[in-house]
Amino acid sequence: MTYYLIAGERSGDLHGANLIRAIQQHDPQASFRAYGGEQMQAAGATLVRHYREMAFMGFWEVAKNLGTIRRILRECQADLLANRPDALILIDYAGFNLRMARFAKQHGIRVFYYISPKVWAWNQRRALKIKASVDRLFTILPFETAFFARFGYDVDYVGNPLLDALADFQPDPLFHDRAGLTDKPVIALLPGSRLQEVTSILPVMLTVVERFSNYQFVVGTVSNLPTAVYDQLLAKYPTVKRVADAAYDLLQVSTAALVTSGTATLETALLNVPQVVCYKTGFVSYEIARRLIAVPYISLVNLIADRAVVTELIQHDLTTDRTAAELQAVLPDGSRRTDVLAGYAEIKEKMGGPGASERAGKRMVALTQSDGL
């Protein structure tokens, strides 16, 4: 069978790679074509376009790049029809992938959606559009089953693939030395994987460094962004170290972390590192999102727990003073550290164990081969 995968960001590339490996276990002759990244390519997919060319964040940023997005969309549609896979597998990345879902459905191509668009966050009636154009939806968050049931949509909850990635993770025993770390305890700075995130949020994170002289700060960088981006932002902070594409190793040795809202917040929780969630975007994008958002939190940690386990510093709250105060609260002997760790334990219990990729892959192969949905 042939499978066509589309992911528009780094985490989707990771989950897509694990899904490819799971499908291969049940369909050894499977072939894959993908819009994604190095990880899906390494898993065996023919890479058509890298996600770095598609990673636009926020309403205003997307609007400014509509011409590019539309061109890429047309190219993707043409490539999909030229190859006509047995199944199109969409991974998160809602704005682009929901359009691809409708297009594929119109042309008789089976559509699977792995990692549901976060329609529960805003414009919730988009769930009906998903139901109309997606043959099977595979969800990864425990509360999503009840949400989609409100719209008469029976989904496949497969568990969270982050648990698979963490189960496979083997800490680098030489990481401390490779990273050039000292004996001081570590505070991790995880500013995201998109250029707009890094340039908006990392500068604020860095302003607290001088207030914590008993700690060493390490930035988790990503290789899909130019090194020059980090060089410029870190120029005034010679004591701050950086490690590329090694977030799990960094968190493994960290006492606490400042984390940009996104998948990394849940990864940080599952690795049991107390954190402060940070988020800042352009003024227009923020004002639009503020009016549309339909959930009380932006971090996956708090959404799964259904309460404020971690502090979220959003837009105007993301200041040096607030960030420093909230970071102090989750350090050893801080006022919130014990409560945060207790909340992490609740989240882990709700999420269950690993196996999401295998369950999703097995189910997709069975549905594709049986031609039944």
C-alpha positions as CSV (number, residue, x, y, z in Angstrom):
1,M,0.0,0.0,0.0
2,T,1.1,3.6,-0.6
3,Y,0.7,6.3,2.1
4,Y,1.1,10.1,1.7
5,L,1.8,12.0,4.9
6,I,1.7,15.7,5.6
7,A,3.1,17.4,8.7
8,G,3.9,21.1,9.0
9,E,6.1,21.3,12.0
10,R,8.9,19.6,14.0
11,S,6.7,17.6,16.4
12,G,4.5,16.3,13.5
13,D,7.7,15.1,11.8
14,L,8.6,13.1,14.9
15,H,5.2,11.6,15.2
16,G,5.0,10.9,11.5
17,A,8.3,9.0,11.6
18,N,7.1,6.8,14.5
19,L,3.8,6.2,12.6
20,I,5.7,5.2,9.4
21,R,7.7,2.6,11.4
22,A,4.5,1.3,13.0
23,I,2.8,0.9,9.5
24,Q,5.9,-0.9,8.2
25,Q,5.5,-3.5,10.9
26,H,2.0,-4.4,9.6
27,D,2.6,-3.6,5.9
28,P,6.2,-4.4,5.1
29,Q,5.8,-3.5,1.4
30,A,4.4,0.0,2.3
31,S,5.8,3.0,0.5
32,F,5.6,6.6,1.8
33,R,5.7,10.1,0.3
34,A,5.7,13.1,2.6
35,Y,5.6,16.8,3.3
36,G,7.6,16.7,6.6
37,G,11.2,16.6,7.7
38,E,14.4,14.7,8.3
39,Q,12.8,12.2,10.7
40,M,10.1,11.0,8.3
41,Q,12.8,10.8,5.6
42,A,15.0,8.7,7.9
43,A,12.0,6.4,8.6
44,G,11.7,5.7,4.8
45,A,9.5,8.4,3.3
46,T,10.4,10.2,0.1
47,L,10.5,13.8,1.2
48,V,8.7,16.2,-1.2
49,R,8.9,19.4,0.8
50,H,10.4,20.3,4.2
51,Y,8.1,21.7,6.9
52,R,10.5,24.6,7.5
53,E,9.0,26.1,4.3
54,M,5.5,25.9,5.7
55,A,5.9,26.9,9.4
56,F,4.0,30.1,9.6
57,M,2.6,30.9,13.1
58,G,-0.3,33.3,14.0
59,F,-3.2,34.9,12.1
60,W,-1.2,37.9,10.9
61,E,1.9,35.9,10.0
62,V,-0.3,33.5,8.0
63,A,-2.1,36.4,6.3
64,K,1.2,37.9,5.2
65,N,2.3,34.7,3.6
66,L,-1.0,33.6,2.0
67,G,0.5,33.7,-1.5
68,T,3.3,31.3,-0.5
69,I,0.9,29.0,1.4
70,R,-1.5,28.9,-1.5
71,R,1.3,28.0,-3.9
72,I,2.5,25.2,-1.7
73,L,-1.1,24.0,-1.3
74,R,-1.6,23.8,-5.1
75,E,1.7,22.0,-5.5
76,C,0.8,19.5,-2.8
77,Q,-2.6,18.9,-4.4
78,A,-1.0,18.3,-7.8
79,D,1.5,15.9,-6.3
80,L,-1.2,14.0,-4.4
81,L,-3.2,13.4,-7.6
82,A,-0.1,12.5,-9.5
83,N,0.7,9.8,-7.0
84,R,-2.8,8.8,-5.8
85,P,-1.9,7.0,-2.6
86,D,-4.1,4.4,-0.9
87,A,-4.4,6.7,2.1
88,L,-3.6,10.3,2.9
89,I,-2.4,10.7,6.5
90,L,-2.7,14.2,7.9
91,I,-0.8,15.1,11.1
92,D,-2.1,18.2,13.0
93,Y,-1.3,21.4,11.1
94,A,-5.0,22.3,10.7
95,G,-5.1,25.3,8.4
96,F,-3.3,23.5,5.6
97,N,-4.3,19.9,6.3
98,L,-8.1,20.5,6.5
99,R,-7.9,22.0,3.0
100,M,-6.0,18.9,1.9
101,A,-8.6,16.7,3.5
102,R,-11.5,18.3,1.5
103,F,-9.5,18.1,-1.7
104,A,-8.6,14.4,-1.2
105,K,-12.2,13.6,-0.3
106,Q,-13.4,15.3,-3.5
107,H,-11.0,13.1,-5.5
108,G,-11.9,9.8,-3.9
109,I,-8.7,9.4,-1.8
110,R,-9.1,7.9,1.6
111,V,-8.3,10.4,4.4
112,F,-6.9,9.6,7.9
113,Y,-6.2,12.4,10.3
114,Y,-3.6,11.6,13.0
115,I,-3.4,14.1,15.9
116,S,-6.6,16.0,15.6
117,P,-6.7,19.7,14.8
118,K,-7.3,21.6,18.0
119,V,-10.8,22.6,17.0
120,W,-11.8,22.4,20.7
121,A,-9.6,25.5,21.3
122,W,-11.6,27.8,19.0
123,N,-14.3,27.6,16.2
124,Q,-15.5,24.3,17.7
125,R,-18.0,23.7,14.9
126,R,-15.1,23.0,12.6
127,A,-15.5,19.5,14.1
128,L,-18.4,19.1,11.6
129,K,-16.1,19.9,8.7
130,I,-13.6,17.3,9.9
131,K,-16.4,14.8,10.1
132,A,-17.4,15.5,6.5
133,S,-14.0,15.2,5.0
134,V,-12.0,12.8,7.1
135,D,-12.7,9.1,7.0
136,R,-11.1,8.2,10.3
137,L,-9.8,10.6,13.0
138,F,-7.1,9.3,15.4
139,T,-7.0,11.4,18.5
140,I,-4.2,11.6,21.2
141,L,-5.7,13.6,24.0
142,P,-8.1,11.9,26.5
143,F,-10.7,14.7,26.5
144,E,-11.1,14.7,22.7
145,T,-13.3,11.6,22.5
146,A,-16.1,13.4,24.5
147,F,-15.6,16.6,22.6
148,F,-16.1,15.0,19.2
149,A,-19.0,12.9,20.5
150,R,-20.9,16.2,21.0
151,F,-20.9,16.4,17.2
152,G,-21.9,12.8,16.6
153,Y,-18.4,11.8,15.5
154,D,-16.9,8.5,16.7
155,V,-13.1,8.8,16.8
156,D,-10.3,6.4,17.5
157,Y,-8.4,7.4,20.7
158,V,-5.0,5.8,20.4
159,G,-3.1,7.4,23.2
160,N,-0.3,10.0,23.0
161,P,2.7,9.4,20.7
162,L,4.9,11.4,23.0
163,L,4.8,8.5,25.4
164,D,6.3,6.4,22.5
165,A,9.1,8.9,21.9
166,L,9.9,9.1,25.6
167,A,9.8,5.3,25.9
168,D,12.4,5.0,23.1
169,F,14.6,7.8,24.6
170,Q,18.0,6.7,25.8
171,P,19.8,9.5,27.7
172,D,23.2,10.3,26.4
173,P,25.6,9.4,29.3
174,L,28.2,11.9,27.9
175,F,25.7,14.8,27.5
176,H,26.9,16.8,30.4
177,D,30.5,16.9,29.0
178,R,29.4,17.3,25.4
179,A,27.3,20.3,26.3
180,G,30.2,21.8,28.3
181,L,28.1,22.0,31.5
182,T,29.5,23.0,34.9
183,D,28.5,21.7,38.3
184,K,25.7,24.4,38.7
185,P,22.1,23.1,38.4
186,V,20.6,23.6,35.0
187,I,17.6,25.7,33.9
188,A,16.5,24.8,30.4
189,L,15.2,27.4,27.9
190,L,13.0,25.9,25.2
191,P,11.9,28.7,23.0
192,G,10.1,26.7,20.3
193,S,11.0,25.5,16.8
194,R,9.5,28.3,14.7
195,L,11.5,31.4,13.8
196,Q,8.7,33.7,15.0
197,E,8.5,31.9,18.4
198,V,12.2,32.0,19.0
199,T,12.6,35.7,18.1
200,S,9.6,36.8,20.1
201,I,10.0,34.6,23.3
202,L,13.7,33.8,23.7
203,P,14.7,37.4,24.3
204,V,12.3,37.6,27.3
205,M,13.5,34.3,28.7
206,L,17.1,35.5,28.5
207,T,16.4,38.6,30.6
208,V,16.1,36.6,33.7
209,V,19.5,34.9,33.5
210,E,21.3,37.5,35.6
211,R,18.9,37.0,38.4
212,F,19.8,33.4,38.9
213,S,23.6,33.4,39.3
214,N,23.6,30.0,41.1
215,Y,22.2,28.3,38.0
216,Q,23.4,27.7,34.5
217,F,21.0,28.4,31.6
218,V,21.0,26.2,28.5
219,V,19.0,26.9,25.3
220,G,17.5,24.0,23.4
221,T,18.0,25.0,19.8
222,V,16.7,23.3,16.6
223,S,18.8,22.7,13.5
224,N,16.0,23.7,11.1
225,L,16.6,27.3,12.1
226,P,19.8,29.1,11.0
227,T,22.5,29.2,13.7
228,A,22.8,32.9,13.1
229,V,19.4,33.4,14.6
230,Y,20.7,32.1,18.0
231,D,24.0,33.8,17.6
232,Q,22.3,37.2,17.4
233,L,20.0,36.6,20.3
234,L,22.7,35.2,22.6
235,A,25.4,37.7,21.8
236,K,24.9,39.5,25.1
237,Y,24.7,36.4,27.1
238,P,28.1,34.7,27.0
239,T,27.4,32.4,29.9
240,V,24.3,30.8,28.3
241,K,25.0,27.6,26.5
242,R,23.1,25.9,23.8
243,V,22.4,22.4,22.6
244,A,20.9,21.5,19.2
245,D,18.2,18.9,18.8
246,A,18.7,17.5,22.2
247,A,15.7,18.7,24.2
248,Y,15.1,15.4,26.0
249,D,18.8,15.1,27.1
250,L,18.6,18.8,28.2
251,L,15.5,18.3,30.3
252,Q,16.9,15.1,31.7
253,V,19.6,17.1,33.5
254,S,17.4,20.2,34.3
255,T,16.1,21.4,37.6
256,A,13.4,23.7,36.0
257,A,12.5,25.1,32.6
258,L,11.0,28.0,30.7
259,V,9.0,26.5,27.8
260,T,7.2,28.0,24.9
261,S,3.6,26.8,24.7
262,G,3.2,23.8,22.5
263,T,4.1,20.1,22.5
264,A,7.3,20.8,24.5
265,T,5.2,21.7,27.6
266,L,3.8,18.2,27.7
267,E,7.2,16.7,27.0
268,T,8.6,18.7,29.9
269,A,5.9,17.5,32.2
270,L,6.3,13.8,31.2
271,L,10.0,14.2,32.0
272,N,9.1,15.6,35.4
273,V,10.7,19.0,35.1
274,P,8.8,21.9,36.8
275,Q,8.2,24.6,34.2
276,V,6.8,28.0,33.4
277,V,4.9,28.2,30.1
278,C,5.7,31.2,28.0
279,Y,3.9,32.6,24.9
280,K,4.0,35.8,22.9
281,T,3.0,36.6,19.3
282,G,2.3,39.6,17.1
283,F,-0.3,42.1,18.4
284,V,-2.8,41.4,15.6
285,S,-2.6,37.6,16.0
286,Y,-2.9,37.9,19.7
287,E,-5.9,40.1,19.6
288,I,-7.7,37.8,17.2
289,A,-6.8,34.7,19.2
290,R,-7.9,36.3,22.5
291,R,-11.4,36.9,21.0
292,L,-11.7,33.4,19.5
293,I,-10.2,31.0,22.0
294,A,-12.8,28.8,23.7
295,V,-10.7,27.0,26.3
296,P,-9.3,28.3,29.7
297,Y,-5.7,27.4,29.1
298,I,-3.2,27.3,26.2
299,S,-0.8,24.6,27.5
300,L,-1.4,20.9,27.0
301,V,-0.4,20.3,30.6
302,N,-3.3,22.4,32.0
303,L,-5.8,21.3,29.3
304,I,-5.3,17.6,30.1
305,A,-5.3,18.2,33.9
306,D,-8.3,20.5,33.5
307,R,-6.7,22.9,36.0
308,A,-3.8,25.3,36.3
309,V,-1.0,22.9,37.1
310,V,1.7,25.2,35.5
311,T,1.7,29.0,35.3
312,E,1.1,30.4,31.8
313,L,2.6,33.8,31.0
314,I,0.9,35.0,27.9
315,Q,1.7,38.1,25.9
316,H,1.6,41.1,28.3
317,D,2.2,38.9,31.3
318,L,5.5,37.6,29.8
319,T,7.8,40.2,31.4
320,T,11.1,39.9,33.1
321,D,9.7,40.4,36.6
322,R,6.8,37.9,36.2
323,T,9.0,35.3,34.5
324,A,11.7,35.5,37.2
325,A,9.1,35.3,40.0
326,E,7.3,32.3,38.5
327,L,10.6,30.6,37.8
328,Q,11.7,31.1,41.4
329,A,8.5,29.4,42.5
330,V,9.2,26.1,40.7
331,L,12.9,25.9,41.8
332,P,13.8,23.7,44.8
333,D,12.2,25.1,47.9
334,G,10.0,27.3,45.7
335,S,6.3,27.7,46.7
336,R,4.8,25.8,43.6
337,R,7.3,23.0,42.9
338,T,5.6,20.3,44.9
339,D,2.2,21.2,43.5
340,V,3.5,21.1,39.9
341,L,5.0,17.7,40.4
342,A,1.8,16.4,41.9
343,G,-0.1,17.7,38.9
344,Y,2.3,15.9,36.5
345,A,1.5,12.6,38.3
346,E,-2.2,13.2,37.6
347,I,-1.5,13.9,33.9
348,K,0.6,10.7,33.5
349,E,-2.2,8.6,35.0
350,K,-4.7,10.1,32.6
351,M,-2.6,9.5,29.6
352,G,-1.8,5.9,30.2
353,G,1.2,4.1,28.6
354,P,3.0,4.1,25.3
355,G,1.8,2.4,22.1
356,A,-0.1,5.2,20.3
357,S,2.0,4.9,17.1
358,E,1.6,1.2,16.9
359,R,-2.1,1.3,17.6
360,A,-2.7,4.0,15.0
361,G,-0.4,2.3,12.4
362,K,-2.1,-1.1,12.8
363,R,-5.6,0.4,12.6
364,M,-4.7,2.4,9.5
365,V,-3.2,-0.7,7.7
366,A,-6.3,-2.8,8.6
367,L,-8.7,-0.1,7.3
368,T,-6.7,0.5,4.1
369,Q,-6.3,-3.2,3.3
370,S,-9.9,-4.1,4.0
371,D,-11.2,-1.1,2.2
372,G,-13.6,-0.6,5.0
373,L,-14.1,2.4,7.2
